[in-house]
Amino acid sequence: MNERVSGVVRWFNQLKGYGYIAGDDGRDVLVHRRDIEGATFLTEGLRVTYVAVDGAGGEVHAEHVHIVEHAH
């Protein structure tokens, strides 16, 4: 399994069920509702940890997303 990465939610569309995380490693990562553990959606500014996975089209997406804390 890949290492966990930290980041902050840039935006998340609750209706469509996806958004983006600005990773501390400098990458923007796609996140889907199904990959959030313990919640059904994210809000802008939440600090999260996740496993970054390279997708078939070259886009990186987040799996096993955990909410750490609200950004201040």
All heavy atoms as a GROMACS GRO file, in nm:
protein
  564
    1MET      N    1   0.084  -0.119   0.000
    1MET     CA    2   0.000   0.000   0.000
    1MET      C    3   0.088   0.125   0.000
    1MET      O    4   0.195   0.126   0.060
    1MET     CB    5  -0.092  -0.001   0.122
    1MET     CG    6  -0.186   0.119   0.127
    1MET     SD    7  -0.285   0.123   0.277
    1MET     CE    8  -0.438   0.059   0.214
    2ASN      N    9   0.044   0.228  -0.068
    2ASN     CA   10   0.117   0.354  -0.072
    2ASN      C   11   0.112   0.423   0.064
    2ASN      O   12   0.026   0.394   0.146
    2ASN     CB   13   0.057   0.447  -0.178
    2ASN     CG   14   0.070   0.391  -0.318
    2ASN    OD1   15   0.153   0.305  -0.343
    2ASN    ND2   16  -0.012   0.440  -0.407
    3GLU      N   17   0.204   0.517   0.084
    3GLU     CA   18   0.206   0.592   0.209
    3GLU      C   19   0.090   0.690   0.216
    3GLU      O   20   0.041   0.737   0.114
    3GLU     CB   21   0.338   0.671   0.219
    3GLU     CG   22   0.458   0.585   0.244
    3GLU     CD   23   0.583   0.670   0.266
    3GLU    OE1   24   0.570   0.780   0.322
    3GLU    OE2   25   0.690   0.626   0.227
    4ARG      N   26   0.051   0.724   0.339
    4ARG     CA   27  -0.054   0.824   0.359
    4ARG      C   28   0.005   0.963   0.336
    4ARG      O   29   0.119   0.990   0.369
    4ARG     CB   30  -0.113   0.814   0.500
    4ARG     CG   31  -0.189   0.683   0.519
    4ARG     CD   32  -0.275   0.683   0.641
    4ARG     NE   33  -0.392   0.767   0.628
    4ARG     CZ   34  -0.502   0.735   0.559
    4ARG    NH1   35  -0.508   0.621   0.494
    4ARG    NH2   36  -0.605   0.814   0.554
    5VAL      N   37  -0.076   1.049   0.278
    5VAL     CA   38  -0.039   1.187   0.248
    5VAL      C   39  -0.140   1.276   0.318
    5VAL      O   40  -0.256   1.240   0.335
    5VAL     CB   41  -0.045   1.212   0.095
    5VAL    CG1   42  -0.003   1.354   0.062
    5VAL    CG2   43   0.042   1.112   0.021
    6SER      N   44  -0.095   1.396   0.361
    6SER     CA   45  -0.185   1.494   0.421
    6SER      C   46  -0.216   1.602   0.319
    6SER      O   47  -0.139   1.626   0.226
    6SER     CB   48  -0.118   1.560   0.542
    6SER     OG   49  -0.099   1.467   0.645
    7GLY      N   50  -0.329   1.668   0.339
    7GLY     CA   51  -0.365   1.778   0.252
    7GLY      C   52  -0.488   1.850   0.305
    7GLY      O   53  -0.542   1.815   0.410
    8VAL      N   54  -0.532   1.952   0.230
    8VAL     CA   55  -0.648   2.031   0.266
    8VAL      C   56  -0.747   2.028   0.150
    8VAL      O   57  -0.708   2.042   0.034
    8VAL     CB   58  -0.607   2.178   0.298
    8VAL    CG1   59  -0.729   2.264   0.323
    8VAL    CG2   60  -0.512   2.182   0.417
    9VAL      N   61  -0.874   2.010   0.181
    9VAL     CA   62  -0.978   2.006   0.078
    9VAL      C   63  -0.989   2.144   0.012
    9VAL      O   64  -1.010   2.244   0.079
    9VAL     CB   65  -1.114   1.965   0.139
    9VAL    CG1   66  -1.223   1.968   0.033
    9VAL    CG2   67  -1.103   1.828   0.204
   10ARG      N   68  -0.968   2.148  -0.120
   10ARG     CA   69  -0.984   2.273  -0.197
   10ARG      C   70  -1.130   2.302  -0.220
   10ARG      O   71  -1.175   2.414  -0.202
   10ARG     CB   72  -0.911   2.264  -0.330
   10ARG     CG   73  -0.761   2.278  -0.318
   10ARG     CD   74  -0.689   2.292  -0.450
   10ARG     NE   75  -0.766   2.357  -0.553
   10ARG     CZ   76  -0.776   2.315  -0.679
   10ARG    NH1   77  -0.713   2.207  -0.718
   10ARG    NH2   78  -0.847   2.380  -0.767
   11TRP      N   79  -1.203   2.201  -0.267
   11TRP     CA   80  -1.347   2.213  -0.287
   11TRP      C   81  -1.407   2.073  -0.297
   11TRP      O   82  -1.336   1.977  -0.326
   11TRP     CB   83  -1.384   2.299  -0.407
   11TRP     CG   84  -1.338   2.245  -0.541
   11TRP    CD1   85  -1.218   2.273  -0.601
   11TRP    CD2   86  -1.407   2.157  -0.628
   11TRP    NE1   87  -1.211   2.206  -0.720
   11TRP    CE2   88  -1.326   2.135  -0.741
   11TRP    CE3   89  -1.532   2.095  -0.624
   11TRP    CZ2   90  -1.364   2.052  -0.846
   11TRP    CZ3   91  -1.569   2.013  -0.729
   11TRP    CH2   92  -1.484   1.993  -0.838
   12PHE      N   93  -1.538   2.066  -0.270
   12PHE     CA   94  -1.607   1.938  -0.280
   12PHE      C   95  -1.752   1.968  -0.316
   12PHE      O   96  -1.819   2.046  -0.249
   12PHE     CB   97  -1.602   1.860  -0.149
   12PHE     CG   98  -1.650   1.719  -0.161
   12PHE    CD1   99  -1.563   1.619  -0.199
   12PHE    CD2  100  -1.782   1.687  -0.138
   12PHE    CE1  101  -1.607   1.487  -0.212
   12PHE    CE2  102  -1.829   1.556  -0.150
   12PHE     CZ  103  -1.740   1.457  -0.188
   13ASN      N  104  -1.802   1.908  -0.424
   13ASN     CA  105  -1.939   1.925  -0.468
   13ASN      C  106  -2.023   1.812  -0.408
   13ASN      O  107  -2.011   1.697  -0.451
   13ASN     CB  108  -1.946   1.922  -0.621
   13ASN     CG  109  -2.085   1.950  -0.674
   13ASN    OD1  110  -2.183   1.892  -0.628
   13ASN    ND2  111  -2.093   2.039  -0.771
   14GLN      N  112  -2.105   1.845  -0.308
   14GLN     CA  113  -2.183   1.742  -0.239
   14GLN      C  114  -2.284   1.675  -0.333
   14GLN      O  115  -2.310   1.556  -0.321
   14GLN     CB  116  -2.256   1.802  -0.120
   14GLN     CG  117  -2.161   1.843  -0.009
   14GLN     CD  118  -2.236   1.894   0.113
   14GLN    OE1  119  -2.340   1.842   0.148
   14GLN    NE2  120  -2.181   1.995   0.177
   15LEU      N  121  -2.341   1.751  -0.425
   15LEU     CA  122  -2.440   1.697  -0.517
   15LEU      C  123  -2.379   1.592  -0.612
   15LEU      O  124  -2.435   1.485  -0.633
   15LEU     CB  125  -2.504   1.810  -0.598
   15LEU     CG  126  -2.620   1.773  -0.689
   15LEU    CD1  127  -2.736   1.714  -0.608
   15LEU    CD2  128  -2.667   1.895  -0.766
   16LYS      N  129  -2.262   1.624  -0.667
   16LYS     CA  130  -2.196   1.533  -0.761
   16LYS      C  131  -2.109   1.429  -0.691
   16LYS      O  132  -2.073   1.328  -0.750
   16LYS     CB  133  -2.112   1.613  -0.860
   16LYS     CG  134  -2.200   1.700  -0.950
   16LYS     CD  135  -2.118   1.772  -1.053
   16LYS     CE  136  -2.209   1.856  -1.142
   16LYS     NZ  137  -2.135   1.927  -1.245
   17GLY      N  138  -2.069   1.456  -0.565
   17GLY     CA  139  -1.997   1.357  -0.487
   17GLY      C  140  -1.848   1.349  -0.514
   17GLY      O  141  -1.786   1.245  -0.491
   18TYR      N  142  -1.788   1.458  -0.559
   18TYR     CA  143  -1.643   1.458  -0.578
   18TYR      C  144  -1.587   1.598  -0.559
   18TYR      O  145  -1.659   1.696  -0.553
   18TYR     CB  146  -1.604   1.404  -0.715
   18TYR     CG  147  -1.632   1.499  -0.829
   18TYR    CD1  148  -1.534   1.588  -0.873
   18TYR    CD2  149  -1.756   1.502  -0.893
   18TYR    CE1  150  -1.560   1.677  -0.976
   18TYR    CE2  151  -1.782   1.589  -0.995
   18TYR     CZ  152  -1.683   1.677  -1.037
   18TYR     OH  153  -1.709   1.765  -1.138
   19GLY      N  154  -1.454   1.605  -0.549
   19GLY     CA  155  -1.385   1.733  -0.533
   19GLY      C  156  -1.235   1.713  -0.543
   19GLY      O  157  -1.189   1.609  -0.593
   20TYR      N  158  -1.160   1.810  -0.493
   20TYR     CA  159  -1.014   1.804  -0.500
   20TYR      C  160  -0.950   1.838  -0.367
   20TYR      O  161  -1.000   1.923  -0.293
   20TYR     CB  162  -0.960   1.898  -0.608
   20TYR     CG  163  -0.972   1.838  -0.745
   20TYR    CD1  164  -1.087   1.854  -0.820
   20TYR    CD2  165  -0.868   1.762  -0.798
   20TYR    CE1  166  -1.099   1.797  -0.946
   20TYR    CE2  167  -0.880   1.703  -0.923
   20TYR     CZ  168  -0.995   1.723  -0.996
   20TYR     OH  169  -1.006   1.664  -1.120
   21ILE      N  170  -0.840   1.772  -0.341
   21ILE     CA  171  -0.758   1.796  -0.223
   21ILE      C  172  -0.626   1.855  -0.270
   21ILE      O  173  -0.566   1.805  -0.367
   21ILE     CB  174  -0.729   1.664  -0.148
   21ILE    CG1  175  -0.859   1.601  -0.099
   21ILE    CG2  176  -0.632   1.688  -0.032
   21ILE    CD1  177  -0.843   1.458  -0.049
   22ALA      N  178  -0.579   1.961  -0.203
   22ALA     CA  179  -0.446   2.016  -0.228
   22ALA      C  180  -0.351   1.943  -0.134
   22ALA      O  181  -0.352   1.966  -0.012
   22ALA     CB  182  -0.444   2.166  -0.201
   23GLY      N  183  -0.274   1.851  -0.190
   23GLY     CA  184  -0.185   1.770  -0.108
   23GLY      C  185  -0.063   1.847  -0.060
   23GLY      O  186  -0.014   1.937  -0.129
   24ASP      N  187  -0.016   1.814   0.058
   24ASP     CA  188   0.106   1.876   0.112
   24ASP      C  189   0.227   1.844   0.025
   24ASP      O  190   0.330   1.911   0.035
   24ASP     CB  191   0.131   1.830   0.255
   24ASP     CG  192   0.027   1.884   0.353
   24ASP    OD1  193  -0.050   1.975   0.316
   24ASP    OD2  194   0.023   1.834   0.467
   25ASP      N  195   0.214   1.743  -0.063
   25ASP     CA  196   0.324   1.707  -0.153
   25ASP      C  197   0.319   1.789  -0.283
   25ASP      O  198   0.396   1.765  -0.375
   25ASP     CB  199   0.321   1.557  -0.186
   25ASP     CG  200   0.192   1.513  -0.256
   25ASP    OD1  201   0.103   1.597  -0.279
   25ASP    OD2  202   0.182   1.393  -0.287
   26GLY      N  203   0.224   1.886  -0.291
   26GLY     CA  204   0.216   1.974  -0.407
   26GLY      C  205   0.125   1.927  -0.518
   26GLY      O  206   0.106   1.995  -0.618
   27ARG      N  207   0.064   1.810  -0.503
   27ARG     CA  208  -0.024   1.757  -0.607
   27ARG      C  209  -0.171   1.783  -0.571
   27ARG      O  210  -0.209   1.772  -0.455
   27ARG     CB  211  -0.005   1.607  -0.624
   27ARG     CG  212   0.133   1.569  -0.671
   27ARG     CD  213   0.141   1.425  -0.713
   27ARG     NE  214   0.123   1.332  -0.601
   27ARG     CZ  215   0.125   1.201  -0.613
   27ARG    NH1  216   0.145   1.145  -0.730
   27ARG    NH2  217   0.108   1.124  -0.508
   28ASP      N  218  -0.252   1.816  -0.672
   28ASP     CA  219  -0.397   1.821  -0.656
   28ASP      C  220  -0.450   1.681  -0.682
   28ASP      O  221  -0.415   1.618  -0.782
   28ASP     CB  222  -0.459   1.919  -0.754
   28ASP     CG  223  -0.440   2.063  -0.712
   28ASP    OD1  224  -0.414   2.087  -0.592
   28ASP    OD2  225  -0.452   2.152  -0.797
   29VAL      N  226  -0.534   1.633  -0.592
   29VAL     CA  227  -0.579   1.495  -0.596
   29VAL      C  228  -0.732   1.490  -0.600
   29VAL      O  229  -0.799   1.556  -0.519
   29VAL     CB  230  -0.527   1.418  -0.472
   29VAL    CG1  231  -0.572   1.274  -0.473
   29VAL    CG2  232  -0.376   1.427  -0.464
   30LEU      N  233  -0.787   1.415  -0.693
   30LEU     CA  234  -0.930   1.394  -0.705
   30LEU      C  235  -0.979   1.306  -0.590
   30LEU      O  236  -0.913   1.208  -0.555
   30LEU     CB  237  -0.961   1.326  -0.838
   30LEU     CG  238  -1.106   1.291  -0.867
   30LEU    CD1  239  -1.190   1.418  -0.882
   30LEU    CD2  240  -1.115   1.206  -0.993
   31VAL      N  241  -1.094   1.342  -0.531
   31VAL     CA  242  -1.152   1.260  -0.424
   31VAL      C  243  -1.299   1.236  -0.456
   31VAL      O  244  -1.371   1.328  -0.494
   31VAL     CB  245  -1.133   1.324  -0.285
   31VAL    CG1  246  -1.195   1.462  -0.276
   31VAL    CG2  247  -1.188   1.233  -0.176
   32HIS      N  248  -1.342   1.109  -0.443
   32HIS     CA  249  -1.482   1.071  -0.463
   32HIS      C  250  -1.544   1.039  -0.328
   32HIS      O  251  -1.477   0.992  -0.236
   32HIS     CB  252  -1.491   0.946  -0.552
   32HIS     CG  253  -1.459   0.973  -0.695
   32HIS    ND1  254  -1.550   1.024  -0.784
   32HIS    CD2  255  -1.343   0.957  -0.763
   32HIS    CE1  256  -1.492   1.038  -0.901
   32HIS    NE2  257  -1.367   0.998  -0.892
   33ARG      N  258  -1.674   1.060  -0.319
   33ARG     CA  259  -1.750   1.034  -0.196
   33ARG      C  260  -1.725   0.892  -0.144
   33ARG      O  261  -1.710   0.871  -0.024
   33ARG     CB  262  -1.899   1.053  -0.225
   33ARG     CG  263  -1.990   1.016  -0.110
   33ARG     CD  264  -2.136   1.028  -0.145
   33ARG     NE  265  -2.170   1.168  -0.166
   33ARG     CZ  266  -2.238   1.213  -0.271
   33ARG    NH1  267  -2.280   1.131  -0.364
   33ARG    NH2  268  -2.265   1.341  -0.283
   34ARG      N  269  -1.719   0.795  -0.233
   34ARG     CA  270  -1.705   0.654  -0.191
   34ARG      C  271  -1.572   0.626  -0.120
   34ARG      O  272  -1.559   0.523  -0.053
   34ARG     CB  273  -1.719   0.562  -0.311
   34ARG     CG  274  -1.606   0.575  -0.412
   34ARG     CD  275  -1.620   0.479  -0.530
   34ARG     NE  276  -1.517   0.504  -0.627
   34ARG     CZ  277  -1.530   0.583  -0.732
   34ARG    NH1  278  -1.644   0.645  -0.755
   34ARG    NH2  279  -1.430   0.601  -0.816
   35ASP      N  280  -1.473   0.715  -0.135
   35ASP     CA  281  -1.342   0.692  -0.074
   35ASP      C  282  -1.323   0.763   0.060
   35ASP      O  283  -1.216   0.756   0.119
   35ASP     CB  284  -1.232   0.736  -0.172
   35ASP     CG  285  -1.231   0.647  -0.296
   35ASP    OD1  286  -1.230   0.524  -0.279
   35ASP    OD2  287  -1.232   0.701  -0.408
   36ILE      N  288  -1.428   0.832   0.108
   36ILE     CA  289  -1.422   0.901   0.237
   36ILE      C  290  -1.466   0.803   0.345
   36ILE      O  291  -1.574   0.745   0.337
   36ILE     CB  292  -1.514   1.025   0.238
   36ILE    CG1  293  -1.480   1.118   0.124
   36ILE    CG2  294  -1.504   1.096   0.373
   36ILE    CD1  295  -1.585   1.226   0.098
   37GLU      N  296  -1.384   0.786   0.446
   37GLU     CA  297  -1.416   0.692   0.553
   37GLU      C  298  -1.469   0.769   0.674
   37GLU      O  299  -1.409   0.863   0.721
   37GLU     CB  300  -1.292   0.610   0.589
   37GLU     CG  301  -1.246   0.526   0.471
   37GLU     CD  302  -1.126   0.440   0.499
   37GLU    OE1  303  -1.069   0.446   0.609
   37GLU    OE2  304  -1.087   0.364   0.408
   38GLY      N  305  -1.589   0.729   0.719
   38GLY     CA  306  -1.649   0.790   0.837
   38GLY      C  307  -1.728   0.917   0.809
   38GLY      O  308  -1.770   0.985   0.903
   39ALA      N  309  -1.750   0.951   0.682
   39ALA     CA  310  -1.828   1.070   0.646
   39ALA      C  311  -1.884   1.049   0.505
   39ALA      O  312  -1.840   0.961   0.432
   39ALA     CB  313  -1.741   1.195   0.651
   40THR      N  314  -1.980   1.134   0.467
   40THR     CA  315  -2.039   1.122   0.334
   40THR      C  316  -1.998   1.236   0.242
   40THR      O  317  -2.026   1.231   0.122
   40THR     CB  318  -2.192   1.117   0.342
   40THR    OG1  319  -2.239   1.234   0.410
   40THR    CG2  320  -2.238   0.992   0.417
   41PHE      N  321  -1.935   1.340   0.298
   41PHE     CA  322  -1.888   1.451   0.216
   41PHE      C  323  -1.776   1.525   0.288
   41PHE      O  324  -1.752   1.502   0.407
   41PHE     CB  325  -2.003   1.548   0.180
   41PHE     CG  326  -2.062   1.618   0.301
   41PHE    CD1  327  -2.012   1.741   0.342
   41PHE    CD2  328  -2.167   1.562   0.370
   41PHE    CE1  329  -2.065   1.805   0.452
   41PHE    CE2  330  -2.221   1.626   0.480
   41PHE     CZ  331  -2.170   1.748   0.521
   42LEU      N  332  -1.709   1.612   0.216
   42LEU     CA  333  -1.602   1.697   0.271
   42LEU      C  334  -1.640   1.842   0.249
   42LEU      O  335  -1.721   1.873   0.162
   42LEU     CB  336  -1.470   1.668   0.198
   42LEU     CG  337  -1.419   1.524   0.207
   42LEU    CD1  338  -1.299   1.506   0.115
   42LEU    CD2  339  -1.382   1.489   0.351
   43THR      N  340  -1.580   1.930   0.327
   43THR     CA  341  -1.600   2.073   0.308
   43THR      C  342  -1.465   2.141   0.290
   43THR      O  343  -1.362   2.092   0.339
   43THR     CB  344  -1.675   2.138   0.426
   43THR    OG1  345  -1.606   2.110   0.547
   43THR    CG2  346  -1.817   2.085   0.437
   44GLU      N  347  -1.468   2.253   0.220
   44GLU     CA  348  -1.347   2.328   0.193
   44GLU      C  349  -1.276   2.362   0.324
   44GLU      O  350  -1.339   2.402   0.422
   44GLU     CB  351  -1.383   2.458   0.121
   44GLU     CG  352  -1.264   2.542   0.083
   44GLU     CD  353  -1.305   2.666   0.006
   44GLU    OE1  354  -1.403   2.659  -0.071
   44GLU    OE2  355  -1.239   2.769   0.024
   45GLY      N  356  -1.145   2.342   0.326
   45GLY     CA  357  -1.065   2.376   0.443
   45GLY      C  358  -1.039   2.262   0.539
   45GLY      O  359  -0.957   2.277   0.629
   46LEU      N  360  -1.107   2.148   0.521
   46LEU     CA  361  -1.080   2.034   0.609
   46LEU      C  362  -0.940   1.979   0.583
   46LEU      O  363  -0.898   1.967   0.468
   46LEU     CB  364  -1.180   1.920   0.583
   46LEU     CG  365  -1.319   1.931   0.640
   46LEU    CD1  366  -1.402   1.812   0.595
   46LEU    CD2  367  -1.315   1.937   0.791
   47ARG      N  368  -0.870   1.945   0.689
   47ARG     CA  369  -0.741   1.877   0.675
   47ARG      C  370  -0.770   1.728   0.677
   47ARG      O  371  -0.846   1.679   0.760
   47ARG     CB  372  -0.645   1.914   0.787
   47ARG     CG  373  -0.513   1.838   0.777
   47ARG     CD  374  -0.398   1.910   0.841
   47ARG     NE  375  -0.346   2.018   0.761
   47ARG     CZ  376  -0.266   2.006   0.655
   47ARG    NH1  377  -0.230   1.888   0.613
   47ARG    NH2  378  -0.222   2.111   0.591
   48VAL      N  379  -0.714   1.657   0.579
   48VAL     CA  380  -0.738   1.514   0.564
   48VAL      C  381  -0.606   1.440   0.541
   48VAL      O  382  -0.505   1.501   0.507
   48VAL     CB  383  -0.833   1.486   0.444
   48VAL    CG1  384  -0.970   1.544   0.470
   48VAL    CG2  385  -0.776   1.538   0.314
   49THR      N  386  -0.611   1.309   0.561
   49THR     CA  387  -0.503   1.222   0.517
   49THR      C  388  -0.565   1.122   0.421
   49THR      O  389  -0.684   1.093   0.428
   49THR     CB  390  -0.434   1.147   0.634
   49THR    OG1  391  -0.528   1.062   0.697
   49THR    CG2  392  -0.374   1.245   0.734
   50TYR      N  393  -0.483   1.068   0.330
   50TYR     CA  394  -0.533   0.979   0.227
   50TYR      C  395  -0.418   0.902   0.165
   50TYR      O  396  -0.300   0.934   0.187
   50TYR     CB  397  -0.607   1.058   0.118
   50TYR     CG  398  -0.522   1.165   0.054
   50TYR    CD1  399  -0.449   1.140  -0.061
   50TYR    CD2  400  -0.513   1.291   0.111
   50TYR    CE1  401  -0.369   1.237  -0.119
   50TYR    CE2  402  -0.434   1.389   0.055
   50TYR     CZ  403  -0.362   1.362  -0.060
   50TYR     OH  404  -0.282   1.459  -0.115
   51VAL      N  405  -0.453   0.802   0.087
   51VAL     CA  406  -0.356   0.728   0.008
   51VAL      C  407  -0.373   0.774  -0.137
   51VAL      O  408  -0.482   0.766  -0.192
   51VAL     CB  409  -0.379   0.576   0.020
   51VAL    CG1  410  -0.283   0.501  -0.072
   51VAL    CG2  411  -0.363   0.530   0.164
   52ALA      N  412  -0.266   0.828  -0.196
   52ALA     CA  413  -0.270   0.875  -0.335
   52ALA      C  414  -0.246   0.757  -0.429
   52ALA      O  415  -0.150   0.682  -0.413
   52ALA     CB  416  -0.164   0.982  -0.357
   53VAL      N  417  -0.337   0.742  -0.527
   53VAL     CA  418  -0.329   0.630  -0.621
   53VAL      C  419  -0.330   0.687  -0.763
   53VAL      O  420  -0.414   0.771  -0.796
   53VAL     CB  421  -0.448   0.534  -0.601
   53VAL    CG1  422  -0.445   0.422  -0.702
   53VAL    CG2  423  -0.450   0.480  -0.459
   54ASP      N  424  -0.238   0.641  -0.846
   54ASP     CA  425  -0.234   0.684  -0.986
   54ASP      C  426  -0.345   0.614  -1.063
   54ASP      O  427  -0.356   0.492  -1.060
   54ASP     CB  428  -0.099   0.650  -1.050
   54ASP     CG  429   0.015   0.730  -0.988
   54ASP    OD1  430  -0.007   0.847  -0.956
   54ASP    OD2  431   0.126   0.674  -0.974
   55GLY      N  432  -0.429   0.694  -1.132
   55GLY     CA  433  -0.538   0.639  -1.211
   55GLY      C  434  -0.493   0.600  -1.350
   55GLY      O  435  -0.382   0.632  -1.393
   56ALA      N  436  -0.579   0.533  -1.423
   56ALA     CA  437  -0.548   0.485  -1.557
   56ALA      C  438  -0.519   0.599  -1.654
   56ALA      O  439  -0.434   0.587  -1.742
   56ALA     CB  440  -0.663   0.400  -1.610
   57GLY      N  441  -0.587   0.712  -1.637
   57GLY     CA  442  -0.568   0.826  -1.726
   57GLY      C  443  -0.457   0.919  -1.682
   57GLY      O  444  -0.441   1.027  -1.737
   58GLY      N  445  -0.382   0.880  -1.581
   58GLY     CA  446  -0.272   0.963  -1.533
   58GLY      C  447  -0.310   1.056  -1.420
   58GLY      O  448  -0.224   1.117  -1.358
   59GLU      N  449  -0.440   1.068  -1.391
   59GLU     CA  450  -0.484   1.154  -1.281
   59GLU      C  451  -0.469   1.080  -1.149
   59GLU      O  452  -0.496   0.961  -1.141
   59GLU     CB  453  -0.628   1.197  -1.301
   59GLU     CG  454  -0.674   1.298  -1.197
   59GLU     CD  455  -0.809   1.358  -1.230
   59GLU    OE1  456  -0.906   1.281  -1.238
   59GLU    OE2  457  -0.814   1.480  -1.248
   60VAL      N  458  -0.426   1.151  -1.047
   60VAL     CA  459  -0.409   1.093  -0.914
   60VAL      C  460  -0.540   1.109  -0.838
   60VAL      O  461  -0.602   1.215  -0.841
   60VAL     CB  462  -0.294   1.163  -0.837
   60VAL    CG1  463  -0.278   1.103  -0.700
   60VAL    CG2  464  -0.164   1.153  -0.916
   61HIS      N  465  -0.585   1.002  -0.770
   61HIS     CA  466  -0.705   1.012  -0.688
   61HIS      C  467  -0.675   0.962  -0.547
   61HIS      O  468  -0.578   0.890  -0.524
   61HIS     CB  469  -0.824   0.938  -0.751
   61HIS     CG  470  -0.808   0.790  -0.756
   61HIS    ND1  471  -0.743   0.725  -0.857
   61HIS    CD2  472  -0.849   0.694  -0.670
   61HIS    CE1  473  -0.745   0.596  -0.836
   61HIS    NE2  474  -0.809   0.574  -0.722
   62ALA      N  475  -0.759   1.006  -0.454
   62ALA     CA  476  -0.741   0.972  -0.313
   62ALA      C  477  -0.828   0.853  -0.276
   62ALA      O  478  -0.943   0.844  -0.317
   62ALA     CB  479  -0.778   1.092  -0.227
   63GLU      N  480  -0.772   0.764  -0.197
   63GLU     CA  481  -0.846   0.653  -0.139
   63GLU      C  482  -0.823   0.654   0.011
   63GLU      O  483  -0.726   0.711   0.059
   63GLU     CB  484  -0.800   0.519  -0.198
   63GLU     CG  485  -0.834   0.503  -0.344
   63GLU     CD  486  -0.795   0.366  -0.399
   63GLU    OE1  487  -0.730   0.287  -0.327
   63GLU    OE2  488  -0.829   0.338  -0.516
   64HIS      N  489  -0.913   0.589   0.087
   64HIS     CA  490  -0.900   0.579   0.233
   64HIS      C  491  -0.882   0.717   0.297
   64HIS      O  492  -0.790   0.739   0.375
   64HIS     CB  493  -0.785   0.485   0.272
   64HIS     CG  494  -0.792   0.352   0.207
   64HIS    ND1  495  -0.885   0.257   0.241
   64HIS    CD2  496  -0.720   0.298   0.104
   64HIS    CE1  497  -0.870   0.150   0.166
   64HIS    NE2  498  -0.771   0.172   0.081
   65VAL      N  499  -0.972   0.809   0.262
   65VAL     CA  500  -0.964   0.947   0.310
   65VAL      C  501  -1.017   0.956   0.453
   65VAL      O  502  -1.127   0.910   0.483
   65VAL     CB  503  -1.045   1.041   0.218
   65VAL    CG1  504  -1.039   1.185   0.268
   65VAL    CG2  505  -0.994   1.031   0.075
   66HIS      N  506  -0.936   1.016   0.542
   66HIS     CA  507  -0.973   1.037   0.682
   66HIS      C  508  -0.969   1.186   0.711
   66HIS      O  509  -0.871   1.254   0.675
   66HIS     CB  510  -0.874   0.968   0.776
   66HIS     CG  511  -0.881   0.820   0.774
   66HIS    ND1  512  -0.871   0.745   0.888
   66HIS    CD2  513  -0.897   0.732   0.674
   66HIS    CE1  514  -0.880   0.617   0.858
   66HIS    NE2  515  -0.895   0.607   0.727
   67ILE      N  516  -1.070   1.236   0.778
   67ILE     CA  517  -1.071   1.376   0.822
   67ILE      C  518  -0.986   1.388   0.947
   67ILE      O  519  -1.004   1.313   1.043
   67ILE     CB  520  -1.215   1.424   0.850
   67ILE    CG1  521  -1.297   1.417   0.721
   67ILE    CG2  522  -1.214   1.565   0.909
   67ILE    CD1  523  -1.446   1.439   0.742
   68VAL      N  524  -0.890   1.483   0.944
   68VAL     CA  525  -0.802   1.504   1.058
   68VAL      C  526  -0.852   1.618   1.144
   68VAL      O  527  -0.870   1.605   1.264
   68VAL     CB  528  -0.657   1.529   1.012
   68VAL    CG1  529  -0.566   1.556   1.130
   68VAL    CG2  530  -0.605   1.413   0.930
   69GLU      N  531  -0.874   1.735   1.082
   69GLU     CA  532  -0.921   1.852   1.157
   69GLU      C  533  -0.967   1.959   1.061
   69GLU      O  534  -0.934   1.956   0.943
   69GLU     CB  535  -0.812   1.907   1.247
   69GLU     CG  536  -0.695   1.964   1.171
   69GLU     CD  537  -0.584   2.017   1.260
   69GLU    OE1  538  -0.570   1.969   1.373
   69GLU    OE2  539  -0.512   2.106   1.213
   70HIS      N  540  -1.041   2.055   1.114
   70HIS     CA  541  -1.081   2.171   1.035
   70HIS      C  542  -0.964   2.267   1.027
   70HIS      O  543  -0.893   2.289   1.126
   70HIS     CB  544  -1.200   2.241   1.099
   70HIS     CG  545  -1.325   2.160   1.094
   70HIS    ND1  546  -1.409   2.161   0.986
   70HIS    CD2  547  -1.378   2.072   1.183
   70HIS    CE1  548  -1.510   2.079   1.010
   70HIS    NE2  549  -1.494   2.024   1.127
   71ALA      N  550  -0.941   2.325   0.909
   71ALA     CA  551  -0.836   2.427   0.893
   71ALA      C  552  -0.881   2.555   0.960
   71ALA      O  553  -1.000   2.586   0.966
   71ALA     CB  554  -0.809   2.452   0.745
   72HIS      N  555  -0.786   2.629   1.013
   72HIS     CA  556  -0.819   2.755   1.082
   72HIS      C  557  -0.792   2.874   0.996
   72HIS      O  558  -0.706   2.880   0.918
   72HIS     CB  559  -0.739   2.765   1.212
   72HIS     CG  560  -0.767   2.652   1.306
   72HIS    ND1  561  -0.882   2.646   1.381
   72HIS    CD2  562  -0.699   2.538   1.334
   72HIS    CE1  563  -0.879   2.534   1.453
   72HIS    NE2  564  -0.769   2.468   1.426
   0.00000   0.00000   0.00000
